[in-house]
Amino acid sequence: MLNLILIWIAVGVALVLVSGRSSAGLLLAYFFSTSLIYFPGAMLHLQADEWNWTRLGFEETVIGMAAFLAGAIIAKIFKILQLPKQNASVGRPNDIGPTSLAELNRLALVYCLLGGFAYFVLLPSASAISSATAVISSIGSLTVVGICLRLWAAREGRDRWKFLSTIALLPILPLSTLIQSGFLGFGTVWALTVSTFIFAQTRRRLLYLSLAPVVLYVGMSLFVNYMAARDDIRKLVWYQQASLVDRLDRVEEVFQNFEWLDLSNAKHRRAIENRLNQNLLVGAAVTKLKSEQKSYTFGAAISNMFLALIPRALWPDKPQVGGGGNIVTEYTGIRFARGTSVGAGQVLEFYVNFGTGSVIVGFVLLGWLLGYLDLTIIEALRLGDQSRFLFSFMIAMSLLQPGGNLIEIAASLAGAATSAYALNYFFKRRRSVPAIPPLHRKISV
C-alpha cells in the first residue's frame, strides 16, 4: 500500500507542475476532490494485504489517476501546438485599466447573484419539473465562476483587500450548501475549486503548499464532527423544514462540542471508513468480477450515460437506466438502507465495463477533456472572450464529480452546456453585461 500512496503523491506533484499560470487549476480541483474520498481510506489501511478490498480498489484508482495525468499532458501538448497562431493574434502585454477592472467586477457580481438565486431559490423546487434539476444546478455553479473572476480581477488590479476579503468568504460555501440542502460535499468542492484556481495563478506556491498540512488536518477534523451531527442536521433540513436560525443553531453546536481528529478514536475511524473510503466499493467490485461472480457490462454503463443525455422532457417514455446505487449493489453485493445516496464514482463505473483497460481509457479521455477546458478558461480570460470563458468553465464544473455517477455527470454536462448557451445568448441580446476586457497578453502554456 505504501508504494501506491507514494505513486499517488507523485501524480499530485506532476499535476501541480502541469498546472502552470495558464491553468485555471481545475485539474488540481479534480485530483484533490478525488483524494478526499479515496486517500483517507487508503491511509487507514496502510498495512493492508494484497487481497484487502481497500488495497484492490486504491490500486485501480491510482491507475486511473495516472491515466488522468497522461490525458492532461496530451491536452497541454495539443494547446502548445496551437500557440503560434494564438500569440500572433494577441499582441504585446498590457495592463488593464480601472474601467476594465470595474467591468470585470460587475460581471463577477452578475454571475454570483445568478448562481446564488438558482441554487438557493430555484433548485429546491426544481424536482417538480422534468429535466430542470440538471440545468438549474449548473446555473448554481455560476457562483464559483463569479468568485474566480472576482479574484482574477483583484489580482490583475493588485487590489489586495478585495483579494483577501473574497478568500475570507470561502468557508461560507460549504456552510451554505449544508444548511440549504443538508450536504457538505457540494460546497466543499466549490471552495476547493476556488482554492486551486488561486493556487494555479499565484507565484507563491511554496507558501500555499506549506499551509496544506494544517488545512488538511483542520478539514478532516471538521469532517468527523460533521458526520457526528449529520443526521440531526438533515432531519432539520429535509423533514422538519426548520428555519434558517434553527439550522444555524444546530451547526453552532458542532463547534461547541468540537473534537480534533484522532485516528485512535473508533468513531473518527468509522466516519472515515464509511464516507471517505470509496476504494472499498471498487475493491469489492474488482473481487466479484475477477472471480467471475459477475460479468463485465462490456460498454453498457457507458451507453447508459449517453442515453441519460436525452432529457425526459423530450422523451417522456425514456426507459429507466441503472446507475449509482444500483451499480454499486449489483457489483459489490453491498446493500444500503432505503434513501441512502450512493455514488459509484468513475473508477468503479469505468472498471465494470472492461476492467483496468476501460479505467485507463476513461481517465485518459477525462484528463484530456478537463485539461483542455482548464487551459481554455484562462486563454479566454486573456483574450476577453466572455462566451468561451463561461461555456468552458461551466462544462468543466460539471465534470468535477469524482464520486458521482456517470449518468449524473452526463446530465450535468448537458445541463451546463444548455445553461451556458442560453446565458451567452441572453447576454449578447441584452448587452447589459460587459464582455471580459482583453488583457492583450501573450499566452504561454
N, C-alpha and C positions, 0 to 999 in steps of 0.2 A: 504493500500500500504506500510506503514511503516514496518509492520510485514514481508512482502515479502522481502523488502530491507534488513532487519536485517538477515533474513534466507540466502539471497544471500551472504552477507558478511561472515556469519558463514561458508558457504560452501567453500568460498575462503580461509578462515583461515584453515579449515580442509585440503584442498588440499596443502596448504603450509606445514603443518605438515606431510602429506603423502609423499610429495616430498623431501625426505632426500638427502644426498650426493650420494646415489646410483641411483639418478634420473637425467635425462637429462633436467628436467624442462618443458617437453612438455605438461604435464597435466596442468601446470600453463599457458603455452602459449595458450592452447585451452580455458581455463577459461577466461583469460584476453581478448583474441580476441572476445569471445562471449560477454563479458562485454561491449566492445566498441560499439556494435550495439544494445544492449538491455538495459543496465543500465542507460545511459544518458536520454533516453526517459522515463524510469520509474521515474527518479528523477524529470523530468519536470511535471509529473502527480502525485506528492506526495499526493495530496488531492483528487485523483480520486475516484469516487464511484464504487461500485462493478460491474456495468454494462458498465463501460468505456472499450473500446476496448484495450487500453494500459494495463489496470489492468488485464483484462482477459488473454491477451497474456503473460504478465510478470508472471502471476501465473503458466501457463503451462511451461514457461521457467525455473522458479525456481524448479518446479517438475523435469524437465529434468536434470538440473544440480545436484540436489540431487541424482538422479539415476546415473549420471555420476560419482559422488564421490563414490557411492556404488560399481560401476564397477571397479574403480581404486583400492579400498580397496581389492576387490576379487583378482585382479591381483597381488597385493603385497603379499597377503597371499599365493597365488599359488607359487610365487617366493621364499618365505620363506621356503616352503616345499621342494624346490629343493636345498637349501643351503648346507646341509651336503655333498652331492655328489660333488657339485661345489668346495667348500672350500678344500676338500680332494685332488683335482687335481691342486690347485693353488699354495699352498706353503706359505711361510712367506713373510711379506712385504719387499720390496727392492726398493731403489731409482733407477730411470733410469738415465743413463749416458748421456754425451754430444752427443755421436754418435746417440743414440736412439732419443734424442730430435731433432737432425738435420733431422733425417728420418721423424719424425712426422711433422716437419715444411715443409719439402719437399712435403709430401703427402697433407698437407693442401693447399699448393700453387697449386698443380695439381688440386685439387677439385675446388678451387676458379676460376682458369683460365678456366676450362671446363664449369663451371656453367655460368660464365660471357659470354663466347663465345656462348653458347647455347641460353641464354636469349636475349642478345643484338644483335647477328648477325644472328642466325638461326631462332629464333622464329618469327620475323616479316614476313618472307616469308613462314612459315610452313603451313599457312592456305590453301595454294595451293596443299598440299599433304595430301591425305586422312589418317586420324588417326595419323598424325605426331605431331599435336599440343600437345597432352597429353604426348607423350614421350619426346619431346624437352623441354617442360615446366618443366617436372620433373627433367631433367638434369640441368635446371636452378637453381633448389633448392640446387645443389651441392655447390653453393656459401655460403649458410648458413652452410652446413656441414663443409666446409673448414674453415670458420671463427671460428666455435665452436671447431674444432680440434686444431686450432692455439692457441686459448685461453686455452684449456686444457694443451697443451704443455708448454705454458708460465707459467701457474700456477704450473705444476709439476716441471719445471725448475727454479721456483722462479725468473722468468725474469719479473720484474715489468714494465720496459719500454715497452717491447713487449706487455704485457697485456694491459696497459693503452693506448698505441698507437692504438691497434686493436679496443678497445672500442670507441676511439675518431672517428673512421671511420664509426660507425654505422649510423649516420644521412645520409650518402651517399646512403644507401639502399633505403629509401623511395624517396629521390631526384632522384635517377637513374631510378626507375620504373615510376616516374611521367613524366620525360622528354622523356623517351623512348616510353611509351605506353599511357600516359595520366591518369594513375591510381595511386593513392597514397596508396591504401589499400594493395597491394601485398608487397611493400617494408616495410610498417608499420608492417605487420605480420612477415616478415623476421627479422626486428630489434627487435621485441617483443620476437621472438623465441630465438634469441641470448641472449637477456637480461635475460630471465627466465632460460636459460642454465647456465649463470653466477651465478644467484641468487641461483640455486639449489646446486651449487658446493662451494659456499662461506661459511665461518664461521661467516661473519659479516652481518647477515641477518637484524639485527635491523637497521644498517646504511642504507641499501638499502630501507627498509620499511619507514624509516623517510624521505627519499627523494621522496617517491611515490606521496604525495600530490602536491609537486612542479612540478614533471614531468607530472602529470595528468592535472594540470591547464595549463601548457605551451602547452601540446599536444592538449588540447581542443581549446586553442587559435589559434594554428596553423591550426586546422581543420576548424574553422569558416572562417579564412582568405583564406584558400584553396578553400572552397566552393564558396566564392565570386569571385574567379578568375578561377574556374574550367572550365567553358565553353570556356573562351578565350584560356586557355592552351590546351584544347583538340582540339580546332579549328586549332591551330598551328600544333599540332601533327598529327591529323587524316586527315585533309583536305588540309591544306596548305603545308604539308611536310616541315615545316620550318627547318632551320639549327639549330644545337645544340646551337649556340650562341644566336639566336633569342629566343629559348625556355628558356635558362637560364636568358636572359634579362627579360622575362615575369615573371618568378619565382621571380627574384630580386625585381620586382615592388610590389609583395605581401608583402615583408618585408619593403619596403619604406612606404607603407600605412597600416602598421600593426595595428590591433586592438586587445586588450586583451579581453578575454571572459567576456561578461557582459550579464547575464541572463535577465536583464531588456530590453535588446536590441532585438527588434522584429526580426531583420534579423538573429541574432545569434540563437534565439529560433527556428526559422523556419528551419534553417540549421540542427539543432539537430533533430527536429521533422521529417524532411524529410529523413534523411540518417542514423540517429543513434537511431531510434525507430522501430526496427523490431517487437516489441510487437504489434504494430498497425495492422500489417498484420495477425499475429497469432490470435489476438483477433477477427478480422473480420471473419476469418475462423471458429473460435470456435462458434461465434454467428450464422453463417449460418448453421453449422452442427447441433448444439443443437436445433435450431428452425426448423430443417428438411427442410430447403430451399434447401439443398444439401444432398447427400448421401455419406457416407464414401466409400473409394475406396476398403476397405477390402483386402489390400495387393497389389493392382495394382501398387501403387507408388514404392513399394519395388521390384516387379517383373520387372518393367521398368529399375530399377537400374542394375539388373543382365543382362538384355538384352543389356544395354549400354556397358557392359564389352566386348562384341564381336566387334572387330574392323570392321569398314565398309570396310577396305581394304580386309578383308577376306570374308565379306558378303556385297557386293555392293548393293543388293536389300533389305537390312535390313529395316524394316518399321520404320517410324518416331515415336519417343516416346515423349510424352509431359513431360515437366518439367519446373522448374524455373518460368519464367513469365507466362507461360500457366497455371500452377497450381495456382499461386497467383491470377490471374484474375478470374479463374474459381471458386475458393473457397472464394474469398473475395468480388468479384464484382467490384473491383477497376481496372480501365483501365489505361494503361500507354501509353505515346507517343511512336510512332514507333521509334525503335532504342534504346529505354531505356533498360538498362540491369538491370534485377530484379532477385535477388537471393531469393529463397523461405526460405532457412535456414532449418536446420534439425528439429527444433521444429515444424514448420508448416507441413513439409512433413511427419514426423512421426505421427503427430496428425491426418491428413486426412485419415490415414489407418484404425485405430480402436479407435481413441480418446486418452484419457490420458493413457490408458493401453499401447498403442504402443509407446507413448513418453517414458514411464518408461523402457520398454523392449529395445527400440532402444538405449537409452542413457546408460543403464547398459552395453550393448554389446560394445558400442563405448568407454566407460570408461575403460572397461576391456582390449580391444584391444590396445588402446593408452597407457594405464598404463603398459601393458606387454612390448610393444615396448620401452617405456620410460626407464624401468629398464634394458632391454636387451642392449640398446645402451651403457650405462656405463659399464655394465658387459663385453661386447665385447671389449671395450677400455682397460679394465684392464687385459683381457686375451690375448690381442694382436690379436684378430680375426677381421681382416680388412673386410672380406666379410660380416660377420654378422653385424658389425657396420654400414657399408654402406647401406646394404639392409634394416635394421631396421630403420635407420634414414630417408631414402628416402620414405619408406612406411608411416612412421609417419608424415612426412611433407605433404604428400598428403591428410591426414586427418584433417589438420589444416585449415579448411574452414567452420567455423560455419555459415556463411551467404551464403554458396554455395548451389547448388542443389545436391541431391543425385546422379543424373545421372552424373554430372560433377565430383563429388568425386569418383565415381566408375571408370570413365575413367581415372582420375588422378592416382588412386591406381593401375590400370592395367598398365598405362604408367610408373609409378615409379618402379613397380616390373620388368617390361621388361628392363628398363634402368639399374637398379641395377644389374640384372643378366648379362646383356651384358657387363657392365663396369667391374664387377668382373671377368668375363671370359677373357676379354681383358687384364686386369692387370696380371692375372695369366699366360697368354700365353706370354705376352711381358716381364714380370718380370722386368719391368723398374720402377715400382712403389713399394716401400718397403711396407711390411706389418707393421701394427702397432706393435711396440715392446711391449711385455708383461710387465706389471708392477709387476707381482707376488705379488698381494695384496689380502688378504682375502676379500671376498665380503660380505658386510653387507647391508641388506635391511632395 
